[in-house]
Amino acid sequence: MKNTLRSLALLFIFQFLHAQQSPEEFLGYELGTNFSRHADVVNYFEDVAHNSPLVQYQQYGKTNERRPLTYAIISSEENLRNLEEIRENHLKSAGLTENSASAATDKAIVWLSYNVHGNEASSTEAAMATLYSLITEHKDWLENTIIIIDPCVNPDGRDRYVNWYNQVKADPYNALQSATEHHEPWPGGRPNHYLFDLNRDWAWATQVETRQRLEIYNQWMPHIHVDFHEQGINEPYYFAPAAEPFHEIITPFQREFQNKIGKNNAKYFDEKGWLFFTKERFDLLYPSYGDTYPTYMGAIGMTFEQAGHGRAGLGINTDEGLVLTLKDRVAHHFTTGISTVEVASQNVNELSSNFSQYFKSGDFGYKSYALNGSEDQLAAVKELLDRHEIDYAYAGNQRVKGYSYTSNKNESFTASENTLVVNTDQPKGKMVKVLFEPATKLNDSLTYDITAWSLPYAYGLDAIASERNISTVSKSAANQVNNSVNPSGAGYISKWGSMQDARFLADLIEADVKVRFSEVPFSSEGKEFDRGSLIITKSDNRKLKNFDQKVVEIANKHHRQLTTATTSFAGSGPDFGSPQVKLVNEQRIAVLKGEGTSSLNVGEVWHFFEQDLEYPITRLDTDYFENVDLSNFDVLMMPEGYYGSIFDEPVLNKITDWVKNGGKVIAIGSATGYFSSRDNIALRENKTSSIEDTTKTGNLVPYEMREREDIKNLITGSIVKTKVDNTHPMAFGYNNTYFSLKLSSDSYSLLDDGYNVAYIQEPEIVAGFAGSEATKNLENSVVFGEERMGSGSIIYLVDNPLFRNFWENGKLFFVNSIFFVNN
């Protein structure tokens, strides 16, 4: 018996000692002397959770490269035993569950997110130090605090950076800024697998990491959320309070509590003699950041920025003559993380009561948003709302009055049971206001990101913002699409007007089904069909086995309603064999990537084709492009970039010769500038006389006003109303107006020799900031256009319709450019 007790005691001592194993002991090196691979970080968290009763650790998803997405919950043993009850009471206290009887909560919930940008890699090292410190030195805080740690939001990007750095670094590290280890190759470790910036994806949730994280985030809805970042190597540490502009829904308490946390951070930084700054650069406006999204969901959302970024490595010389080390960076992030938990533990009641109050109904100018659109458009916006657990219903038959997003003035329309209504009178009403308001109020035009994003414009909806609560009704379930085979008919017809239609087309092409589209309206079987409608004929597919079954199967998969055409003789308009009914070719698409291109836009294109359209592409690197045989491709995508710096005249001639022989270039955003003002190319930069000339008078703007004066020449992500020639194949599926997200002041004159498909005559900015001079410069400018060259085309998408892949209403222009234009 005595031996048994001794063995149990020894086992307890061993487990206790093992539970206290530090990151250094586990990893075999001091934190800050190496970059840890993501797998090693996961192993450390698993080991701590296995041996400590104060930690639960679990996986919430996987990345595109199959790395685990994980989070740890750290609290007292008693809290962890009652974790589900604590979580439910927390949500009930804010009215966030259906059973929202009043429930008191006496626990603060703090969520710490590390390494959303893969090459801002010090924070994941700090996450391990923070975990260890909480369970060894700060157990008293765990009595009233639940801490959630996501040690690496972006594992794919982190390992891309860490693996590269570990391959090239000197031993010992070389601090010279010119050393190889301080110059990442394209695309760098910042983005995820699809080269997206995950810190700008919280609201739009286009990426698998974001979608899986939001499921857990909505289960917890923390009181505080910190997003750990890094900035340039010469910057002191940044922490809250944030810079103006603050969105108007941010409460005085949220502002004040940011100050409280900032002052506590400052206390520790002052003790250590570390420099920092606050209230500059990083504002709280754009809703898709790791600080703003949690803020609009009731939390104290904050960004903490450490100097370093991908340049710093293990150590680098700063311009001030100091050496910035990874050890420094880890220590700073560790300190602010611990400081934040401390403040939360000291202010539980204040956090809890104000969090609950945040979700009470607000005093909003617009109380309801009524949305009309196609079934596909409404389904897309409902999918987004579901991800954020925002409620919606239907209007029923009634007259709805308010601000019209289409006409930009007060109007009314007749609603129906298909009219979607999103009211602000719900717990997440403040987020509804942020996402749907026609124009965000700006108390400062100097911002860090885009200033307009309103969902009715982004999704192409006919919408009304109403000052009253619109009554809602339940809606009967939609009829299920269930097409049936009709072998005796001439073929099948399907409408065109959404990305769901585009996916249907792409799937048909991949299945070797020949498809036609009509360039003009027509009628068949007593139904009217608009331009772009798909016609799938038995005649074109005579050699395809099981033609009817295959078409119907694919249509049912995509929920596309087919019209069976008994004859190819049209009731009106062209017959199926008309020259105006053209065959859709199976397009072989090349996409440029690498040096000179924007990794973000390359990622947007790549993600769009693989995850949205599901259509194959071939990616080509710019460093060997001059040797590529373009005859293997029908379409060349040129993402945003500065091709003049990497492509010489022979490469331009190669591209234009290929176009003349039938190729199609699609130039996006800044890539259009590569063709501007070239010989034998019609595109010209749009310059008006409104730009101030200071060559004679000199620039007398005071030094302190230069930045603000310069913004009159800038556009920082605003929504502009454009006219559309919807008889052109690029605009099939659109009406004669399109609201474009304009991301820069780049402007090109209307094409004299070509087609101006979407264009601006008199600029009308409907939302967001656009400088006065930049706005004038948009007069008579092309937004989307086509220039014919020989038998091919150059397509100019001056505004990037795939920006962050959330501007749903622009995507069909992109698809049309591929499959319909100059086919």
Secondary structure, 3 states (H helix, E strand, C coil): CHHHHHHHHHHHHHHHHHHCCCHHHHHCCCCCCCCCCHHHHHHHHHHHHHHCCCEEEEEEEECCCCCEEEEEEECCHHHHHCHHHHHHHHHHHCCCCCCCCCCCCCCEEEEEECCCCCCCCHHHHHHHHHHHHHHHCCCCHHHCEEEEEECCCCHHHHHHHHHHHHHHCCCCCCCCCCCHHHCCCCCCCCCCCCCCCHHHCCCCCCCHHHHHHHHHHHHHCCCEEEEEEEECCCCCEECCCCEEEECCCCCHHHHHHHHHHHHHHHHHHHHHCCCEECCCCCEECCCCCCCHHHHHCCCEEEEEEEECHHHHCCEEECCCCCEEEHHHHHHHHHHHHHHHHHHHHHCHHHHHHHHHHHCCCCCCCCCEEEEECCHHHHHHHHHHHHHCCCCCEECCCEEEEEEECCCCEEEEEEECCCCEEEECCCCCHHHHHHHHCCCCCCCCCCCCCCCCCCHHHHCCCEEEEECCCCCCECCCCCCCCCCCCCCCCCEEEECCCCHHHHHHHHHHHHCCCCCEEECCCEEECCEEECCCCEEEECCCCCCCCCHHHHHHHHHHHCCCCCEEECCCCCCECCCCCCCCEEECCCCCEEEEECCCECHHHHHHHHHHHHHHHCCCCEEEEHHHHHHCCHHHCCEEEECCECHHHCCCHHHHHHHHHHHHCCCEEEEEHHHHHHCCCCCCCCCCECCCCCCCCCCCCCCCCCHHHHHHHHHHHCECCEEEEEEECCCCHHHCCCCCEEEEEECCCCCEECCCCCEEEEEECCCCEEECCECHHHHHCCCCEEEEEEEEECCEEEEEECCCCCHHHCCHHHHHHHHHHHHCCCC
